[in-house]
Structures are given as C-alpha cells and as structure tokens.
Amino acid sequence: MSLSRRNFVIATSVAAAGSTLLSACSSGNSGGSGSTPSDGATAYTGAKVTVGTKEDSTGPAPEIAGAKKGGTIYGLAPDDFSHLDPQRIYYAYNSTVALLLHRCLTSYKIDSSGKQKLVGDLATDTGTASADNKTWTFTLKEGLKWEDGSELTVEDVRHGIERSWASFITEGANYVQSALTGKAGKWRDAYEGPYKGKHLSQIVTDKAKRTITFNLAESKPDFNFTLAMHSYAAVSPKLDTKEKYDKKPAACGPYKIKAHTTDKSMVLTRNKYWDPKTDSIRNAYPDGFEFDFGIETLDSTDRLIADQGKDQYAVSIYKGVPAERIQKVLTDPALKKRSFNGLLTGVYYYAINTKRVTDLKVRQALNHAWPLQQIRQIYGGPSAGDFATSIMSPDLIGYKKYDAYGKLTKPQGDPAKAKALLKEAGKLGMKVVYAYPQDPTYDKTKVVIENALKAAGFTPIIKPVDSTSYYDQIQQIDNSYDVMWFGWSPDWPTAYTVIQPLFDGGAIGNGMNNISQTDISWINDGIKKNAVVPDQAKAGAAWAALDERIMKEVAPIIPETFSRRYYVYGSKVGGAQFDPNFSATLLYKTFVKA
C-alpha cells in the first residue's frame, strides 16, 4: 500500500486545489434504489459497505430513473491515464476508466446514495471460502465475452493473475501474489510467470464447471475484497500482447478503445459483446466516451461552469473543483444543482515518532495542542473536509466515531490542557521537530502549527523538506523528526489495509509506512487476531476497538482531516455522482439527458 496508489491525493494536490481530497462504510442497503443522486449535496454521509448475495450479483444493473441510451459523454482531465493494462493499474485515476473496460471476479455495486455492496462481477457471487479462509472458490457467470466475441473463461481470470509475475508488470498490487505464495515481499521467487507455459499450482481451474479455486498460504477472510482490485482483472492469453497490452488492452466491459492519442485524447465505443444480463453494476447508457487530456483543472472547471457546446455533455473525470471556484459553486443555486461531492477514502494525519517522543503524556499533549480548525481554514474551510479524530476513515467496515482528545469541541486546539499534560510529564519547553513537504499550502499551515505548539508549552523546530524527497526521508527509521505530516488510504474497505501497514511492528523499516515506529505487542497481536476474523461485521467492530485503544493508550498520530472533493458537470449530463471507491465521477452511471 502507498499514499497515492488508490484514492489518496498526496501533498501537492492540496496546494493545487485546496478542496481536493476522501470516501466511506458499515452496514446498509445498496444497489437497488434506481433513483438519481441528489443534486448539489453538501453533506456526504458515507458509503456504507456490505457483502452482497448471488441475487445482488445478477444483472442487469438497476435502471436509473429518467435515463436513456445514446449520445456521448465527454471527460476532461489534465493528464492521460498512465496505464490501461489492468495488471499495471493501481492508481485511482486509472481505475476510473478501467471500470468501463475491465472486469474482475468481484466489484462494488453502488446505489444513488453512494452505499457500496461487494458483489460478484465476473463471478456469480462473492465467492465461497473454506472454514479457515485459506481456500476460496468462485464460479464464473455464463455469457461472458471479450470484445472480439471470444468466450471469457476461468483460464482468462487465472492468466490475469499469473501475468502479474511478468517482469514488465511492476506497478500493480501484490496482495494476491503474497497470499498465494506466503512469501510476502519475495513472492516473485515462487513463480516465473505464465509465458513459459507453466501455471501457478495454487490456482486450480475447471473450465467445464466454470470454477476457479485459490489455495492460499495464509488465511484471508477479506480475499474477495482484494479480488475487486483492477490488478486482478481477467486477461485472455490469446489477446495478451504483453508489453504492448498497456496501449490497447482487450475489453470485456461495456466499452472498448476505438482510438487513443497519448496525452491528447481517447475515444471509447460500445463493446457489442458485453451482455448487460451478466453485469449487475454497470448501466452503460452512453454510446461512447471521449476524453480530452491536457486541460488544467481550473480551466476545465471554468468550462463546465460556462456550460457551452459539448461541455454541456462533459464531466471532470478525477479532478475536483479547485479552491478558487468552490464558493462560486456552492453559492450559485444553478451551479450547486450541477454538483456533487464526497469524502476521499483515507485520512490525513501527523505521525509522531514514538522512538523519539517516548512519553505518552507528551504525545497526548500534541493531540490536544494541534490547531485543526486553523489548518482546515487554510485548506479552504469546512468545504475542504471533516475533522478526523480516528485512524479509520468513514469508508471502512466497522468505522466508529469517537473523540479522544476533544477535537470536535475544540478544533482550534486546547493549549491549557496540552500545557498541563506537559507539566505532569516534566517536559515544559520540550523541543519538537516538525517536518512537512515544502509547498505553498503547507508553508502556511506550519505557521499556525508553530504558534499552537508555542502556546501549548513546546519549543517548535520547523523543518520543511523538499517535496520530491519527502517520503524517502521520513520513511527512514533514523530520521531526526518528531512529528511528520503523512496520510493513508485503504486499498479496500477493511481496516487491515490501514492499521497493519501503519502500526504493525513488522512494518517498521526504511521505505516502510509505520513511520510512528510503533511496535507494541498488544497492537501486533490485535492485528494478527483481527485479520483472520471471518465475519467482516465482527472484524470491523474489533478493528474499531483497536483503533480507539491505540489512540487513547499510545497516541502515535494526530488525525487531521477526512477531506472532501467537489465536482461540477455539464447541464446535459444525468446520473453524475461520486464514486466512493475511487473518489471520482462514476462514469458508468452517467447518461445524456434528452
């Protein structure tokens, strides 16, 4: 996992667009309302995540009221998609187009309110696990085809996973590879890839029965969530062009690539062999999509606001409304009606180096002192997001809202409480070295942080770090920083994908993400225990309890914001809504209005 691999927007984007950034979870209905998303919502309640049934996985997708087939939706973006080969897709932006082209064994069915349900996509359901969750079996739907009309089989699903071992595949996720081999970071040593005619012995297929079985080296109760990542989408061995596949991959989704001029444009047309009866997720109303690249976010926003010509049928694919236009969108009733928003899927926070700041009372004092309100005001005010008080973000199963340090009642900070804790610890005047990625926005926030630390009885030492090397520096275990700006986004909506990489003692090391260097036996044991709880609702409750205990008894971080992203779209676009999984426009629900 990484700061930017999925939905997370790292440091530079806040400066570029102060409002850009997070997503959401727990229980609830999903996938069947058929209504249109509410216009101009300004309070995103969170995308509740549940696990669906075989019936939920059966197509076609629920109709959207007022939608019709036909027309073209235009997408505007500053950048081209960096990868189209599914095994090379990890970043959220690439996944926005992958949803139109590629299909995985599982995926998320999203209703008009943003609630998510994990369902079978290529599979008939979300899989059957053995009692120990080491063996997972999936059955493919009937009628699945590639864009050339050839049948999509379980062997294609296997090939999509096996080709992850190819030397040219370096950008994708590695969860499944590690789970199959049990070799963690050395998973490549276990297999040479499929191009010499050998298959992974841990994957067993039965083409006649349309089944694929994964024999894992370790228990994975949320393995069906992992398989929803585009890194594990199907690829036909017959259509696989290896390194060239990244330029024009074969589609099994509702659209295929007609034309692509790198960094300029891409045109998608219907894949006539996609059968909506096999797909409970995608509506696919437009006849096609045309994407224009190289349009800066402010320019595309101004075009969408002006609403002229083809821009009436346009959306911003992934970049939200920049800070310069947020108030215009929110205060103009007509524009507000053409907007939607959502929280991104992770949390921004400040990691406290527990090897340097060893006293719990000092770490608690830092939490009380931190000026969340002043920081958020620099980001753009309440429209920039919600104050965070936990490790888990609202998109995670089991998320529980709590406020251990009174940040919701005193978001500006409580210097008196902080100073009292410092006095108890005998640390009044203690030096605190704060590091942040140098950037115009964070150059402003460091001022309010410095003032807050002084008011709380600390002696702050501020260390701006070049943004290009920032992560390399703070991910060194011998760094000289006490508090470091950081952030994290999960790869699927279970807390294992957050708490394990950030607080497991085994995740301490140069280049690794436990930069708090937290290594406590009850945390490590709790992670191991929670990771194998088979019931995701019970697992979620256990993760939430561990989250709260970590914050109260260890305080290794200072949570900052669950950040919010706003989108505006053309007046002739219907069905536009926030994708809670990738923090983007959910393209496959859009349609051209009559």
C-alpha positions in Angstrom: 0.0 0.0 0.0 1.1 3.5 -0.6 0.0 7.1 0.0 -1.1 7.6 -3.6 -1.8 4.2 -5.0 -5.5 4.3 -4.8 -7.7 7.2 -3.9 -5.2 9.3 -1.9 -4.1 12.7 -3.2 -0.7 13.5 -1.8 0.7 16.8 -0.7 1.0 18.7 -3.9 -2.7 18.4 -4.7 -3.8 20.4 -1.7 -1.9 23.3 -2.9 -3.3 22.9 -6.4 -6.8 22.6 -5.2 -7.4 23.3 -1.6 -10.7 21.4 -1.5 -9.4 18.2 -3.1 -9.2 15.0 -1.1 -11.5 11.3 0.8 -14.7 8.3 0.9 -16.8 5.9 3.4 -18.8 2.4 5.3 -20.5 -0.1 7.9 -23.9 -1.7 7.2 -26.8 -0.8 5.0 -28.7 -1.4 1.8 -27.1 -1.0 -1.6 -27.5 -1.2 -5.3 -31.3 -1.2 -5.8 -32.9 2.2 -5.4 -32.8 3.1 -9.1 -33.1 6.8 -8.2 -30.9 9.6 -9.3 -28.3 11.1 -7.0 -29.4 14.1 -5.0 -28.2 17.4 -6.7 -25.6 19.6 -5.0 -25.4 17.7 -1.8 -23.0 19.4 0.7 -23.0 16.7 3.4 -21.7 13.4 2.4 -22.8 10.8 4.8 -20.6 8.0 3.8 -20.7 4.9 1.5 -21.9 2.0 3.6 -20.3 -1.2 2.6 -21.9 -4.7 2.8 -21.3 -8.0 1.1 -24.0 -8.9 -1.4 -25.7 -12.2 -2.4 -25.9 -14.1 -5.6 -29.1 -12.2 -6.4 -27.3 -8.9 -5.9 -24.7 -10.1 -8.3 -27.2 -11.0 -11.1 -27.6 -8.4 -13.9 -28.7 -6.2 -15.3 -27.9 -3.2 -13.2 -30.8 -1.4 -11.7 -32.2 1.3 -14.1 -31.7 5.0 -13.2 -34.9 7.0 -13.3 -35.1 9.2 -16.4 -32.0 7.7 -18.1 -31.9 6.7 -21.7 -29.3 5.2 -24.0 -27.4 7.1 -26.6 -25.1 10.1 -27.0 -21.6 10.8 -25.9 -20.2 11.8 -22.6 -17.1 14.0 -22.7 -14.4 13.7 -20.0 -11.9 16.4 -19.2 -8.6 15.8 -17.4 -5.2 17.4 -17.1 -3.4 14.0 -17.6 -3.8 10.9 -19.7 -4.3 7.6 -18.0 -0.8 6.3 -17.1 -1.8 2.7 -17.5 -4.6 0.7 -19.3 -3.2 -2.8 -18.8 -5.2 -3.9 -15.7 -2.2 -5.6 -14.0 -0.4 -2.3 -14.1 -3.4 -0.4 -12.6 -3.2 0.7 -9.0 -3.8 4.4 -9.0 -7.4 5.5 -8.6 -7.4 7.7 -11.7 -6.6 4.7 -14.0 -9.3 2.7 -12.3 -12.0 5.3 -13.4 -11.5 4.1 -17.0 -10.8 0.5 -16.0 -14.4 0.3 -14.7 -15.5 0.8 -18.3 -13.1 -1.7 -19.9 -12.1 -4.4 -17.5 -13.9 -6.7 -15.1 -12.7 -8.6 -12.0 -14.2 -11.6 -10.1 -15.8 -9.1 -7.7 -16.5 -5.4 -7.7 -18.7 -2.8 -5.9 -22.4 -2.2 -6.7 -23.1 1.4 -5.8 -26.5 3.0 -5.3 -27.6 6.6 -5.8 -26.7 7.5 -2.2 -23.2 6.1 -2.5 -23.7 2.9 -0.5 -21.5 0.1 -1.7 -22.1 -3.6 -1.8 -19.4 -6.1 -2.8 -20.9 -8.4 -5.4 -19.8 -10.9 -8.0 -18.8 -9.1 -11.2 -17.4 -11.9 -13.5 -18.3 -14.3 -10.7 -21.8 -15.4 -9.8 -21.4 -14.2 -6.2 -18.6 -13.1 -3.8 -17.1 -16.5 -3.5 -17.1 -19.4 -1.2 -14.4 -19.8 1.5 -13.3 -22.8 3.5 -13.6 -22.7 7.2 -10.1 -21.4 7.6 -10.5 -18.9 4.8 -7.4 -20.3 3.0 -9.4 -21.8 0.1 -11.6 -19.6 -2.0 -13.8 -20.8 -4.9 -15.6 -18.7 -7.5 -17.9 -19.7 -10.3 -18.0 -17.6 -13.5 -21.2 -16.3 -15.0 -22.4 -17.6 -18.3 -22.3 -15.4 -21.4 -19.1 -13.5 -20.7 -17.2 -12.5 -23.8 -14.3 -10.4 -25.0 -14.6 -7.6 -27.4 -13.7 -9.9 -30.3 -16.6 -12.2 -29.4 -14.5 -15.0 -27.9 -15.6 -16.6 -24.6 -14.2 -15.3 -21.3 -13.2 -18.3 -19.2 -11.8 -19.1 -15.8 -8.4 -19.6 -17.6 -8.5 -15.9 -18.5 -9.1 -15.0 -14.9 -6.1 -17.2 -13.9 -4.0 -15.6 -16.6 -4.8 -12.1 -15.4 -3.3 -13.0 -12.0 -0.4 -15.1 -13.3 0.8 -12.4 -15.6 1.4 -10.2 -12.5 4.7 -12.1 -12.3 5.9 -10.8 -15.7 9.0 -8.7 -15.4 7.2 -5.8 -17.2 4.4 -5.7 -14.6 5.8 -3.6 -11.8 3.1 -1.1 -10.9 0.2 -3.3 -9.7 -0.9 -4.6 -6.3 0.8 -7.7 -4.8 -1.7 -8.8 -2.1 -2.9 -11.9 -4.1 0.6 -12.9 -5.0 1.7 -12.8 -1.4 -1.3 -14.6 -0.2 -0.9 -17.4 -2.7 2.8 -17.9 -2.1 3.2 -17.0 1.5 6.4 -15.3 0.6 5.4 -11.6 1.3 7.8 -9.3 -0.5 9.6 -12.2 -2.1 6.6 -13.6 -3.9 8.3 -13.3 -7.3 10.7 -16.0 -6.3 7.9 -18.6 -6.2 6.9 -18.4 -9.9 8.3 -17.3 -13.2 5.1 -16.2 -14.8 2.8 -17.8 -17.4 4.8 -17.1 -20.6 6.8 -20.3 -20.5 3.7 -22.4 -20.3 3.6 -23.0 -16.5 0.7 -22.3 -14.2 0.6 -21.5 -10.5 -0.2 -24.7 -8.7 -2.1 -22.7 -6.1 -4.8 -21.7 -8.6 -7.0 -24.5 -9.9 -9.5 -24.0 -12.7 -12.3 -26.2 -14.1 -13.4 -24.8 -17.4 -16.3 -27.1 -17.7 -17.7 -26.1 -14.3 -16.5 -22.5 -14.8 -14.8 -22.6 -11.4 -11.6 -21.1 -10.2 -10.1 -22.0 -6.8 -7.4 -20.2 -4.9 -5.4 -22.2 -2.3 -3.8 -19.6 -0.1 -0.8 -20.0 2.1 -2.5 -17.9 4.8 -6.0 -17.2 6.0 -7.6 -14.2 4.2 -11.3 -13.6 5.2 -11.4 -10.5 3.0 -9.8 -12.1 0.0 -13.0 -11.4 -2.1 -12.5 -7.7 -1.4 -8.9 -8.0 -2.6 -10.0 -9.5 -5.9 -12.1 -6.4 -6.7 -8.8 -4.6 -7.4 -8.2 -4.0 -11.1 -4.7 -5.5 -10.7 -6.6 -8.8 -10.7 -8.8 -8.3 -13.7 -9.1 -11.0 -16.4 -6.9 -11.1 -19.4 -7.2 -13.6 -22.3 -3.9 -15.4 -23.1 -4.9 -15.3 -26.8 -5.4 -11.5 -26.7 -2.4 -10.7 -24.5 0.2 -8.6 -26.3 2.4 -8.5 -23.2 4.2 -5.1 -23.0 2.0 -3.7 -25.8 -1.2 -4.5 -23.9 -0.8 -1.3 -22.0 -1.5 0.7 -25.1 -4.7 -1.1 -26.2 -6.0 -3.8 -23.9 -8.9 -6.1 -24.9 -12.1 -5.1 -23.2 -14.7 -7.3 -21.5 -16.6 -4.4 -20.0 -19.3 -2.3 -21.8 -16.8 -0.2 -23.8 -13.7 -0.7 -25.8 -10.9 1.6 -27.0 -11.5 2.9 -30.5 -8.7 5.5 -30.6 -6.0 6.8 -28.3 -3.5 9.5 -28.9 -1.2 9.6 -25.9 -1.6 12.7 -23.7 -4.2 14.2 -26.1 -7.4 12.1 -26.3 -9.1 8.8 -26.1 -12.3 7.5 -27.6 -14.4 4.6 -26.3 -17.2 2.9 -28.2 -19.6 0.2 -27.2 -18.3 -3.3 -26.8 -21.2 -5.1 -28.6 -20.3 -8.4 -27.0 -20.8 -7.1 -23.4 -24.1 -8.5 -22.2 -25.9 -6.4 -19.5 -27.5 -9.5 -18.2 -24.1 -10.6 -16.9 -23.5 -7.2 -15.2 -25.3 -6.0 -12.0 -23.0 -3.0 -11.7 -22.7 -1.0 -14.9 -25.5 0.8 -16.7 -23.6 1.9 -19.7 -26.1 4.4 -21.2 -23.9 6.5 -23.5 -22.9 5.2 -26.9 -19.4 6.2 -26.1 -17.0 8.4 -24.2 -14.5 11.0 -25.5 -11.7 12.0 -23.2 -9.7 15.2 -23.7 -6.3 15.4 -21.8 -4.1 18.4 -21.1 -6.8 20.6 -19.7 -5.8 22.1 -16.4 -8.3 21.8 -13.5 -9.2 25.4 -13.2 -9.7 25.7 -17.0 -11.9 22.6 -17.1 -13.9 23.8 -14.1 -14.5 27.2 -15.8 -15.6 25.4 -19.0 -18.1 23.3 -17.0 -19.4 26.3 -15.2 -19.8 28.2 -18.6 -21.7 25.1 -19.9 -21.3 25.8 -23.6 -21.4 23.4 -26.6 -20.0 20.0 -26.0 -19.2 21.0 -22.4 -22.8 20.7 -21.6 -22.2 16.9 -22.0 -18.9 16.9 -20.1 -17.6 15.9 -16.7 -14.4 16.2 -14.9 -13.1 12.6 -14.6 -11.0 12.8 -11.5 -10.0 16.4 -10.6 -12.4 18.2 -8.3 -13.4 21.9 -8.2 -10.3 23.9 -7.2 -10.3 26.1 -4.1 -10.6 29.2 -6.3 -14.1 28.1 -7.5 -15.6 26.3 -4.5 -17.5 29.3 -3.2 -18.9 30.1 -6.6 -20.2 26.6 -7.0 -21.7 26.5 -3.5 -23.3 29.9 -3.6 -24.8 29.8 -7.1 -28.0 27.7 -6.9 -27.8 26.7 -10.5 -24.2 25.5 -10.2 -24.8 23.9 -6.9 -27.5 21.8 -8.6 -24.9 20.7 -11.1 -22.5 19.5 -8.4 -21.8 16.5 -6.2 -19.2 15.8 -3.6 -17.8 13.2 -1.3 -15.1 12.4 1.2 -12.0 10.7 -0.1 -11.1 7.3 1.2 -8.3 8.0 3.6 -7.1 10.2 6.4 -4.5 13.0 6.6 -2.6 12.9 9.9 0.6 13.8 11.6 2.7 10.8 12.6 4.5 11.1 16.0 7.9 9.3 16.1 7.4 7.2 19.2 11.1 6.3 19.3 11.9 10.0 19.8 8.8 11.1 21.6 8.6 8.3 24.2 6.3 9.8 26.8 2.6 9.1 26.3 1.6 12.4 28.0 3.7 14.4 25.5 2.0 12.6 22.6 -1.4 13.3 24.1 -0.4 16.9 24.6 0.5 17.2 21.0 -3.0 15.9 20.1 -4.7 18.5 22.3 -2.5 21.3 21.0 -2.9 20.7 17.3 -4.8 23.5 15.5 -7.1 21.5 13.3 -9.5 24.4 12.7 -6.8 26.9 11.6 -5.3 24.2 9.3 -8.6 23.4 7.7 -9.3 27.1 7.1 -6.1 27.3 5.1 -7.3 24.3 3.1 -10.5 26.2 2.3 -12.7 26.0 5.3 -15.5 23.4 6.0 -15.8 22.7 2.3 -12.3 21.1 2.4 -13.5 18.2 4.6 -14.3 17.0 8.0 -12.2 16.9 11.1 -10.6 13.5 11.7 -10.4 12.0 15.2 -9.7 8.4 14.4 -7.3 6.2 12.5 -10.0 4.5 10.5 -11.8 6.6 7.9 -15.6 6.5 7.4 -15.3 4.2 4.4 -14.0 1.3 6.5 -16.3 -1.5 7.7 -16.8 -1.0 11.4 -15.8 2.7 11.5 -16.7 4.2 14.8 -16.7 7.9 15.5 -15.1 8.9 18.8 -13.2 12.0 20.0 -10.5 11.0 22.5 -8.9 14.5 22.6 -11.9 16.8 22.3 -11.0 17.9 18.8 -14.6 18.2 17.7 -15.4 20.6 20.6 -12.1 22.4 20.5 -10.8 22.0 16.9 -8.7 25.1 17.4 -6.6 23.3 20.0 -6.6 23.3 23.8 -3.3 24.8 24.8 -4.2 24.8 28.5 -4.9 21.0 28.5 -1.7 20.4 26.5 0.4 22.5 28.8 -1.0 20.7 31.9 0.0 17.3 30.4 3.5 18.6 29.6 3.9 19.9 33.1 2.8 16.5 34.5 5.4 14.8 32.3 8.1 17.4 33.4 8.5 18.4 29.8 7.5 22.1 29.6 9.6 23.7 26.9 10.4 20.4 25.2 11.7 20.8 21.7 9.6 19.3 19.0 10.9 18.9 15.4 8.0 19.1 12.9 8.7 18.1 9.3 6.4 18.7 6.3 6.7 18.6 2.5 7.6 22.1 1.3 4.7 23.5 -0.6 2.8 26.8 -0.6 -0.1 25.4 1.4 2.0 23.7 4.0 4.2 26.7 4.3 1.1 28.4 5.6 -0.1 25.6 7.9 3.3 25.4 9.5 2.8 28.9 10.8 -0.3 28.1 12.7 1.2 24.8 13.9 4.3 26.6 15.2 2.1 29.2 17.1 -0.1 26.4 18.6 2.9 24.5 19.8 4.4 27.6 21.4 1.1 28.3 23.2 1.0 24.8 24.5 4.4 25.0 26.1 6.5 23.3 23.4 9.6 24.7 21.7 8.9 24.0 18.0 11.6 23.5 15.4 10.2 23.6 11.9 11.8 21.5 9.1 10.4 22.0 5.6 11.6 19.1 3.4 11.8 19.1 -0.4 8.5 17.6 -1.6 10.2 15.3 -4.1 12.3 13.5 -1.5 9.9 14.0 1.5 8.6 10.4 1.7 12.1 8.9 1.2 13.3 11.0 4.1 10.6 10.4 6.7 10.5 6.7 5.9 14.0 6.3 7.2 13.9 4.8 10.7 16.9 7.0 11.8 15.3 10.3 10.7 15.5 13.3 13.0 11.9 14.3 13.1 9.4 14.1 16.0 6.2 14.9 14.1 5.7 14.3 10.4 2.8 15.2 8.0 1.5 12.0 6.4 -1.6 10.3 5.1 -3.0 6.9 4.1 -5.8 5.4 2.0 -7.0 1.8 2.2 -6.9 -0.5 -0.8 -10.3 -2.0 0.1 -12.7 -1.1 2.8 -11.4 -3.2 5.7 -9.2 -1.7 8.5 -6.5 -4.3 8.0 -5.4 -2.2 5.0 -4.8 0.7 7.3 -3.8 -0.4 10.8 -1.4 -3.2 9.7 0.9 -1.1 7.4 0.8 1.9 9.8 1.1 0.3 13.3 2.4 -3.3 13.0 5.9 -3.7 14.4 6.7 -5.7 11.3 6.1 -2.7 9.1 9.0 -0.7 10.6 11.9 -0.3 8.2 13.4 2.1 5.7 10.9 2.8 3.0 8.0 1.3 5.0 5.0 3.1 6.3 5.0 2.6 10.1 6.8 5.9 10.5 5.5 6.3 14.0 7.7 3.2 14.6 5.0 1.8 16.8 6.0 -1.7 18.0 3.7 -2.8 20.8 2.9 -6.4 21.5 -0.9 -5.9 22.1 -1.2 -4.0 18.8 0.8 -6.6 16.8 -1.3 -9.4 18.4 -4.6 -7.5 17.8 -3.7 -7.1 14.1 -3.0 -10.8 13.7 -6.2 -11.7 15.6 -8.5 -9.3 13.7 -7.0 -10.2 10.3 -8.5 -13.7 10.5 -11.9 -12.9 11.9 -14.2 -14.4 9.2 -17.3 -12.2 9.7 -16.5 -8.8 8.3 -19.0 -7.0 10.6 -17.4 -8.6 13.7 -14.0 -7.9 12.3 -14.9 -4.3 11.7 -16.0 -3.9 15.3 -12.8 -5.4 16.5 -10.7 -3.1 14.3 -12.7 0.0 15.6 -12.0 -1.1 19.2 -8.3 -1.5 18.4 -8.3 1.9 16.7 -9.7 3.7 19.7 -7.4 1.9 22.1 -4.3 2.8 20.0 -5.3 6.4 20.0 -6.0 6.6 23.8 -3.2 4.4 25.1 -0.4 5.1 22.5 -1.4 8.2 20.6 1.0 7.6 17.8 -0.6 10.0 15.4 -2.6 13.3 15.3 -5.6 12.8 12.9 -6.2 15.8 10.8 -8.9 15.7 8.1 -11.2 13.4 6.1 -11.0 15.6 3.1 -13.8 16.4 0.6 -13.8 16.7 -3.1 -16.4 18.6 -5.2 -17.4 18.1 -8.8 -19.4 20.1 -11.2 -20.7 18.8 -14.5 -22.5 19.9 -17.7 -26.2 20.6 -17.7 -26.9 17.8 -20.3 -25.3 15.1 -18.1 -27.6 12.9 -16.0 -26.7 10.4 -13.3 -23.4 12.0 -12.3 -22.4 11.0 -8.8 -19.4 10.5 -6.6 -17.6 7.2 -6.8 -16.8 6.3 -3.1 -14.3 3.8 -4.2 -12.1 5.9 -6.4 -13.1 9.5 -5.4 -14.0 10.3 -9.0 -17.0 10.7 -11.3 -18.8 7.3 -11.5 -18.7 7.3 -15.3 -20.8 4.1 -15.9 -23.8 5.7 -14.3 -23.8 8.9 -16.4 -26.2 9.4 -19.3 -27.0 12.1 -21.8 -30.2 14.0 -20.9 -33.0 14.2 -23.5 
